Each structure stands twice: as C-alpha cells, then as structure tokens.
Amino acid sequence: MSISYQPVIGLEIHAQLQTNSKIFASDPVLFGQEANTLISPISLGHPGTLPKLNKKVVEYAIKMGLAIGSKISPKQYFDRKNYFYPDLPKGYQITQDKTPICMGGAILVHLKEGDKRMEFHHIHLEEDAGKSLHEGDNPYSFLDYNRAGTPLIEMVTEPSIHSSEEAFALVSEVRKLVRYLGICDGNMEEGSLRADVNVSIRPVGTTTLGTKVEIKNMNSLRNIQRAIEYEIIRQTKVLNEGGSLIQETRTFDAHAGTTHSMRVKETMNDYRYFPEPDLAPVEISVSWLNEIKATMPLLPWEQEQKLIKNYHLPAYDAHFLADTREMALYFEEAAQHSKAYKSISNWLMGPVKSHLNDKNQSITDFELSPKALAEIVELVEKGTLTHNLAAHQLFPLAIENPDKSAEKIVEEQGWLHAQSGDELTKWVQEAIAAYPDKVKEYQKGKKGLIALFIGEVMKKSRGTADPKRVNQLMSEELAKV
C-alpha cells in the first residue's frame, strides 16, 4: 500500500557580495577573467599572511538582514571551517559558525494558493572557494583561484518549505531583493547566486523529519524546481517499494532532469570549527547600525505600495514595475513628464517590454529616456496621434533616432498634416464618391457598410488617421448625401 508523503525542503542560498575587493584581501572581485590573475598571497593562504576584514562586506550583510527583519548580532567572531578540497587553498574556510551576523527573519512570497511567510534561521558571512575545472576528456583537473576569498552571505532557511513552487518563489524573491539592495548582481548563470537544496519526505500528518538528501550548487531557478520535483518522486518510490533512504549529497543533471549520488554522508562532517585567531571580533555599534539603516533603499514591496498610493496604479501594474528597482525608477522619472500614469505603465508593460525581450535587454539598456517615452505617451493622450500609429510607427523610429524628439519625428513624417480636419474631410468625401452603389445600400439600412468607407480613409492616410474621428466625420457626411 502506497503512503502519501509531505516534502520538507530547506535551502542554503549563497550570494556573492558585489564589493570591489575580496572579504579578507585587496584582490579585485571580477567575473570571467583569465584564470589565476585575481590572486595574492593572502587569498592563497601563504604562510605569514594575515587576513583583514572588508568593512563593506559587513554593511552589505546587515542590509540583507534588515531587509528581511533579522536580528543583527551586536558582537560576532569568525571561525575556521577545516576541510580539504583542492579549490580551497588554505585548507580551511573562514566563516561564521557560532555567531552568524543575522538571526531569524522572513520573506513573504506570492503563491497560487496565497501568500506565505518563508522563515530564515540565520545569515552568516564567509569566503568563497576557488573553482575546479574539468575540460573535455582531459584526465586532469585544473584549479582557478580567482574566486577564492570572494565575499559570500549564506542564507539558511528553516525546513518549512513544502513544494518546488515555494522554493522557486523564495529564491526568486531573494534574487530580487539582493538586486534592490545593490549587494549582489543575482546572476545565477555566473554563480553569483546559487543554492544548496536539502530535500526529505515524511508521512503526511507526522512531524519527524525524514532522511535528508542535499543537492549542491544549483544555479538556475528552473533547475532548483526540477531537482526538487525529481527528488520527491524518487524518494517516494524508494520508500513505497520498501527501500530506505541514505543521507547523501547528490548532483543534478539538467539535461536528463535527474539527480545522481556524489557521496554518502554516513556521519556529520567534522569541520573542527574554532575561532579564527587572526581576526578580531566584530562589534556592531548602535550608531553604525543606524548609519546603515539610513542608506536602505525602498524594498520591492514598499516600492509596490508607493506606485499604488502615489500613482493610483492597479496592483498588477505595480507588481510588474517593481520587479526591478531600475524599472520602477524609470517609471517614476517618466511620470515627472506626464500625468498619464496608467498609460506610461501600459507602454512599459506592452511595447517597451516586447522590445526589451526581443533585444534581450534590460530597462537600463533601453534606448529611449523616460522623458522621451513620456513625450510619446503625451502625443497619444492629447489625440495628436492614434495609439496604433504611435506604437507601430513612431516608437520604432524614436528608438532608431533617440536624439530626436517625438514631435520632431512626427513633423518630419507629416503625420500632423494627416490629422487636420480639412484633410480628413477630403478623404471621407473621396471615399463616399468612389462607392455610389454602397452609399445607396447604406441609406437603405446596411449601416455596417460604414466600415468599408472608413477602411478607404485609413488607406489614404496610410494608417495615420484617428479611426474615431474618421467614424464621426463619415457618419456626418453620409447623412448629407
């Protein structure tokens, strides 16, 4: 008889902090550089070298803690986590074991069945390891220590996640939040944000945790979701067939969509933690904490509420615009040049979003300034141009000529002339004269034929005429015939 199980999932989310230099050395923090060019005796752990804590790293970690409502530990010390791995040059990692910088906290995530508070146990600081490279069929591994010493925060959740959807939503919110705070670029494909996923299952209605399986270094939102879903199915099948699960570390094969065992954890690792003797304890004074609080930007949910309250936008629009801080700021700057707030939002969610998707760009790469977009919006709002003309003809021309004002482009294209009353009346009269038989049918009651006449006018105007104005003029002229 098969048993129903409840998944229990915990995440360890690692975010590389976007500082100029490493956590304990002055080596630069850059991605994609030639191997072993961003190193020094300190980051390589040469004898006689001493680490020095990067103050900005502490500030960034505190910002994350403040954002999720953590308690900031007033006094902390660093620890040595001892283990041997080829990409760990010192033979140990400097981390925080007993005194993590942030305790507790939560993030609200939006799910299909409603909102849920996702609880964190703590956030701690540590240094990243280097990277082992395996090239083709070469039997040797190559080591790149450029990443060694890069500052990390590790965000450890409570084991209170119960689906792949919840895990996906939480990591998405963390990525959005670190980008808002400006502490991490959130680029999962580059490894700037990655997660270790712990998955276990237990019979529905019980509280005892099952045997935990860890899936290491997941650097894709979709793959986190896929790996969890596969593990739930795999573990359920093993137990329902009478087997038993072992505590192990597994890796995820993105092509096959399956996990595979890397190593078995028969006992807990003995990391022999002890306080780092070369670093003094860190004390967070009330005045320093207040200084950091004063630099906090609006958080995503605060930005959403501002857009709703100040600009009277629907919740859907506000959620879209606040997805990135840059998009929200773009909207707010455009709103300084036009009061048509909902129209600006529609343009950003419509033509602008489509253009950015086609070009694989972000709003920071967008060719038009907020003021330039607002000028296009205003031309439509004033009735100078139809939305169709503005979106399909003016918008592409404005992108090709970002230094020209929208009004200048309209003038050069002769679109203002096409909107004049005399010109429209002339086209309406020409359309009526071209179809005398249809006019008689219209007068006998076939009112739907007005669409034929309007279509002729739109052809003559090359699509630039306002259909509403044409309809009005056409009705008036047909009534005179």
C-alpha positions in Angstrom: 0.0 0.0 0.0 1.4 3.4 -1.0 1.8 6.1 1.6 1.3 9.8 1.0 4.3 11.9 1.9 4.9 15.5 2.7 8.1 17.1 1.3 10.3 19.1 3.7 12.8 21.4 2.0 15.5 23.6 3.3 17.6 26.0 1.3 21.1 27.4 1.8 21.2 30.3 -0.6 24.7 31.8 -1.3 25.0 35.3 -2.7 28.3 36.7 -3.8 28.6 40.3 -2.4 29.2 42.9 -5.1 32.2 44.6 -3.4 35.3 45.8 -5.3 37.6 43.6 -3.4 37.6 40.2 -1.6 36.5 39.7 2.0 39.9 39.4 3.6 42.3 40.7 0.8 42.5 43.5 -1.7 42.3 41.3 -4.7 39.6 42.5 -7.2 36.3 40.7 -7.5 35.5 40.3 -11.2 33.9 37.6 -13.3 35.2 36.0 -16.4 38.9 37.0 -16.1 41.9 34.8 -17.1 42.4 32.0 -14.5 44.6 32.8 -11.5 45.0 36.5 -12.3 43.0 37.9 -9.3 45.0 36.3 -6.5 47.5 37.3 -3.9 49.5 35.6 -1.1 46.6 36.3 1.3 43.9 34.7 -0.8 46.2 31.8 -1.5 46.8 31.4 2.2 50.6 31.6 2.1 52.4 31.3 5.5 52.8 34.5 7.4 49.9 36.3 5.6 47.1 37.8 7.7 43.5 38.5 6.7 41.9 41.9 7.0 38.1 42.2 7.1 36.4 44.3 4.4 34.0 46.7 6.2 31.7 46.9 3.1 31.1 43.2 3.3 29.7 43.6 6.9 27.5 46.5 5.8 26.0 44.5 2.9 25.2 41.5 5.1 23.5 43.8 7.6 21.4 45.4 4.8 20.1 42.0 3.8 19.3 41.2 7.5 17.5 44.5 7.9 15.5 43.8 4.7 14.1 40.5 5.9 13.6 41.6 9.6 16.5 39.7 11.1 18.1 40.5 14.5 21.6 41.8 13.9 24.1 40.2 16.2 25.9 43.0 18.1 29.1 41.0 18.5 30.5 38.4 16.2 33.7 36.5 15.6 34.8 34.4 12.6 35.6 30.7 12.7 37.8 28.4 10.7 35.9 25.5 9.0 38.5 22.9 8.3 38.3 20.5 5.4 40.5 19.5 2.5 39.4 20.2 -1.1 41.7 21.2 -4.0 39.9 24.5 -4.7 40.3 25.6 -1.0 43.9 26.9 -1.0 44.3 27.4 2.8 42.8 24.0 3.7 40.1 25.8 5.7 37.4 28.3 5.1 36.9 31.5 7.2 33.2 31.6 8.1 30.8 32.3 10.9 29.6 29.3 12.9 28.6 30.2 16.4 27.8 33.9 15.8 26.1 34.5 12.5 25.7 38.1 11.6 21.9 37.9 11.3 19.4 35.7 13.2 15.9 34.9 12.1 13.9 36.9 9.5 11.4 36.1 6.8 10.3 36.9 3.3 6.7 37.0 2.1 6.3 35.1 -1.2 3.3 35.1 -3.5 1.9 31.6 -4.4 -1.1 30.4 -6.4 -2.9 29.4 -3.2 -2.0 32.7 -1.4 0.9 34.4 0.3 3.3 32.6 2.7 6.0 33.8 5.1 9.2 31.9 4.4 11.3 31.8 7.6 15.1 32.0 7.8 17.2 30.6 10.6 20.2 32.8 10.0 22.5 34.6 7.6 26.3 34.2 8.0 29.3 35.6 6.3 32.1 33.5 4.7 34.6 33.4 1.9 34.1 31.6 -1.3 36.3 28.8 -2.5 38.1 28.6 -5.9 36.9 26.6 -8.8 37.9 23.2 -10.2 37.8 23.0 -14.0 37.3 19.7 -15.9 37.9 20.1 -19.6 36.7 17.5 -22.1 38.4 14.1 -21.8 41.5 15.6 -20.1 42.2 13.3 -17.1 43.5 16.2 -15.0 41.5 18.8 -13.1 42.6 22.5 -13.3 42.2 25.0 -10.5 41.3 28.6 -10.8 41.7 30.5 -7.5 40.2 33.8 -8.8 37.0 33.2 -6.9 38.8 32.2 -3.7 38.1 34.8 -1.0 35.1 36.4 -2.8 32.7 37.5 0.0 29.5 35.5 0.5 26.4 35.6 2.6 24.8 32.3 3.2 21.1 32.5 3.9 19.8 29.3 5.7 16.1 28.8 5.7 14.1 26.8 8.3 13.0 23.4 7.0 9.5 24.8 6.4 9.3 24.7 2.5 6.9 22.1 1.3 7.0 22.3 -2.5 9.1 23.1 -5.5 6.9 26.1 -6.2 7.6 27.6 -2.8 11.4 27.1 -3.3 11.2 28.7 -6.7 9.3 31.7 -5.3 11.6 32.2 -2.4 14.8 32.1 -4.4 13.2 34.5 -6.9 12.4 36.9 -4.1 15.9 36.7 -2.7 17.3 37.4 -6.1 15.0 40.5 -6.5 15.9 41.7 -3.0 19.7 41.5 -3.3 19.5 43.4 -6.6 17.3 46.1 -5.0 19.8 46.4 -2.2 22.7 46.6 -4.7 24.6 44.0 -2.7 24.7 41.2 -5.4 24.0 41.2 -9.2 21.9 38.0 -8.8 23.3 36.4 -11.9 22.7 32.7 -11.3 24.3 31.7 -14.6 27.6 33.2 -13.4 27.3 31.6 -10.0 26.7 34.9 -8.2 23.6 33.5 -6.6 23.3 29.7 -6.1 21.7 27.4 -3.7 22.2 24.0 -2.0 18.8 22.2 -1.7 18.0 19.8 1.1 15.1 17.5 0.4 13.4 14.9 2.7 9.9 13.4 2.9 7.8 12.3 5.8 4.4 10.6 6.0 1.6 13.2 5.9 0.5 14.0 9.4 3.8 13.3 11.1 6.4 15.8 12.4 9.6 13.7 12.5 12.0 14.8 9.7 12.9 12.1 7.1 16.4 11.3 5.8 17.8 14.4 4.2 19.4 14.5 0.7 21.5 17.5 -0.3 21.7 18.7 -3.9 24.7 21.0 -4.3 25.3 24.3 -6.2 22.1 24.8 -8.1 22.4 27.9 -10.2 19.1 28.1 -12.1 15.6 28.8 -10.7 14.0 26.3 -13.1 16.6 23.6 -12.2 16.0 24.1 -8.5 12.3 23.4 -9.1 13.1 20.4 -11.4 15.6 18.8 -9.0 13.2 19.1 -6.1 10.3 17.6 -8.1 12.5 14.7 -9.2 13.8 14.0 -5.7 10.3 13.9 -4.2 9.2 11.3 -6.8 12.4 9.3 -6.4 12.3 9.3 -2.6 8.6 8.4 -2.5 9.2 5.5 -4.9 12.1 4.1 -2.8 10.0 4.2 0.4 6.8 2.8 -1.1 8.8 -0.1 -2.6 10.1 -1.0 0.9 13.6 0.5 0.5 15.4 3.0 2.7 16.9 6.4 2.0 20.5 7.3 2.9 21.8 10.7 3.8 23.9 11.7 0.8 25.0 14.6 -1.4 23.6 14.4 -5.0 24.2 16.4 -8.2 21.5 17.4 -10.7 21.8 16.5 -14.4 20.0 19.3 -16.2 19.8 17.5 -19.5 18.3 14.3 -18.1 16.3 16.1 -15.3 17.6 13.6 -12.8 19.8 13.6 -9.7 22.8 11.3 -9.1 24.7 10.4 -6.0 28.1 12.1 -5.4 29.0 11.0 -1.9 27.4 9.4 1.1 27.3 11.2 4.4 27.4 8.3 6.9 28.2 10.8 9.8 28.2 14.5 10.1 31.3 16.2 8.8 33.8 17.0 11.5 34.9 20.5 10.4 36.7 21.1 13.7 35.4 24.7 14.0 37.4 27.0 16.1 37.6 30.8 16.4 39.7 32.4 13.6 42.8 33.6 15.6 43.9 36.2 13.1 40.7 38.3 13.1 39.4 40.4 16.0 35.7 40.1 17.0 33.3 42.4 15.1 31.2 44.8 17.1 28.1 46.4 15.6 27.5 49.7 17.4 24.1 51.3 17.5 25.4 54.3 15.7 26.9 52.2 12.9 23.7 50.2 12.6 21.7 53.5 12.3 24.0 54.7 9.6 23.4 51.6 7.6 19.6 51.8 8.1 19.7 55.4 6.7 21.1 54.1 3.4 18.5 51.4 2.9 16.5 51.9 -0.4 12.8 51.2 -0.8 12.3 47.5 -0.7 10.3 45.7 -3.5 7.0 45.5 -1.5 7.5 49.1 -0.3 8.0 50.2 -3.9 4.8 48.4 -5.0 2.8 50.3 -2.3 4.3 53.6 -3.4 3.3 53.0 -7.0 -0.2 52.1 -5.9 -0.6 55.0 -3.5 1.2 57.8 -5.3 0.3 57.0 -8.9 -3.0 55.1 -8.4 -1.8 52.1 -10.4 -3.5 48.7 -10.2 -1.7 46.1 -8.1 -0.8 44.1 -11.2 0.9 47.1 -12.8 2.7 47.9 -9.5 4.0 44.4 -9.1 5.3 44.3 -12.7 7.0 47.7 -12.4 8.5 46.9 -9.0 10.0 43.6 -10.2 13.3 45.5 -10.7 14.3 48.7 -9.0 15.5 50.1 -12.3 12.1 49.7 -14.0 10.3 51.3 -11.1 12.8 54.3 -11.2 12.3 54.6 -14.9 8.5 54.8 -14.5 8.8 57.4 -11.7 11.1 59.6 -13.9 8.7 59.3 -16.9 5.9 60.2 -14.5 7.6 63.6 -13.9 6.9 64.5 -17.6 3.4 63.1 -18.0 0.5 62.7 -15.6 -0.9 59.8 -17.7 0.5 57.3 -15.2 -1.6 54.3 -16.3 -0.7 54.9 -19.9 3.0 55.1 -19.1 2.6 51.8 -17.2 0.8 50.3 -20.2 3.6 51.3 -22.5 6.2 49.8 -20.2 4.3 46.5 -19.9 3.5 46.4 -23.7 5.7 47.9 -26.4 8.7 48.6 -24.2 8.7 45.1 -22.6 8.3 43.5 -26.1 11.2 45.5 -27.4 13.5 44.6 -24.4 12.6 40.9 -24.8 13.3 40.9 -28.5 16.7 42.6 -27.9 17.5 40.6 -24.7 17.9 43.9 -22.9 17.1 45.3 -19.5 15.5 48.7 -18.9 19.0 50.1 -18.2 19.9 49.4 -21.9 16.7 50.9 -23.3 17.5 53.5 -26.0 14.7 55.9 -25.0 15.0 58.1 -21.9 12.0 58.3 -19.6 11.3 61.8 -20.9 11.3 60.6 -24.5 8.8 57.9 -23.7 6.6 60.3 -21.8 6.6 62.6 -24.9 5.2 59.7 -27.0 2.6 59.0 -24.4 1.5 62.6 -24.3 1.1 62.7 -28.1 -1.4 59.9 -27.8 -3.2 61.3 -24.7 -3.7 64.7 -26.5 -5.2 62.9 -29.5 -2.4 64.1 -31.8 -1.6 60.5 -32.8 -3.5 57.3 -32.5 -2.1 54.6 -30.2 -1.7 52.3 -33.2 0.4 54.9 -35.1 2.5 55.7 -32.0 3.2 52.1 -31.1 3.9 50.7 -34.6 5.5 53.6 -36.4 6.6 56.4 -34.1 8.0 54.1 -31.4 10.4 52.2 -33.7 11.6 55.5 -35.3 12.2 57.0 -31.9 14.3 54.1 -30.9 16.3 54.4 -34.2 16.7 58.2 -33.5 17.0 58.6 -29.8 18.4 62.1 -30.1 15.3 63.4 -31.9 12.2 64.4 -30.0 8.9 62.6 -30.8 7.4 65.8 -32.1 10.2 66.3 -34.5 9.8 62.8 -35.9 6.0 63.4 -36.2 6.6 66.6 -38.1 9.2 65.0 -40.4 6.8 62.2 -41.3 3.9 64.6 -42.0 1.6 62.9 -39.5 0.3 66.2 -38.1 -0.9 67.2 -41.5 -2.7 63.9 -41.8 -4.7 64.6 -38.7 -6.1 68.0 -39.9 -9.8 68.3 -40.3 -9.7 69.6 -43.9 -7.5 66.6 -45.0 -9.7 64.1 -43.2 -12.9 65.6 -44.7 -11.4 65.5 -48.2 -10.5 61.7 -47.8 -14.0 61.0 -46.4 -15.7 62.7 -49.4 -13.4 60.9 -51.8 -14.3 57.5 -50.2 -18.0 58.2 -50.5 -17.7 59.3 -54.1 -15.8 56.1 -55.0 -18.7 53.8 -54.0 -22.1 55.4 -55.0 -23.8 52.0 -55.0 -22.6 51.2 -51.5 -23.9 54.6 -50.4 -27.4 53.7 -51.6 -27.2 50.4 -49.7 -26.1 52.2 -46.6 -29.0 54.6 -46.8 -31.4 51.6 -47.2 -30.3 50.3 -43.8 -27.0 48.4 -44.3 -25.2 50.5 -41.6 -22.3 48.0 -41.4 -21.0 49.3 -44.7 -19.6 52.3 -42.9 -16.6 50.1 -42.2 -15.9 49.9 -45.9 -15.7 53.7 -46.2 -13.6 54.1 -43.0 -11.2 51.5 -44.4 -10.7 53.5 -47.5 -9.9 56.6 -45.5 -7.4 54.7 -43.4 -5.7 53.5 -46.6 -5.5 57.1 -47.9 -4.0 58.2 -44.6 -1.5 55.3 -44.5 -3.0 54.3 -41.2 -2.3 57.6 -39.5 -5.9 58.9 -39.2 -7.8 58.5 -35.9 -10.5 55.9 -36.5 -12.8 57.6 -34.1 -12.6 60.9 -35.8 -13.0 59.2 -39.2 -16.1 57.4 -38.0 -17.6 60.7 -36.8 -16.9 62.5 -40.0 -18.0 59.6 -42.1 -21.4 59.4 -40.3 -21.9 63.2 -40.8 -21.0 63.2 -44.5 -23.1 60.1 -45.3 -26.1 61.8 -43.6 -25.7 64.7 -46.1 -25.8 62.5 -49.2 
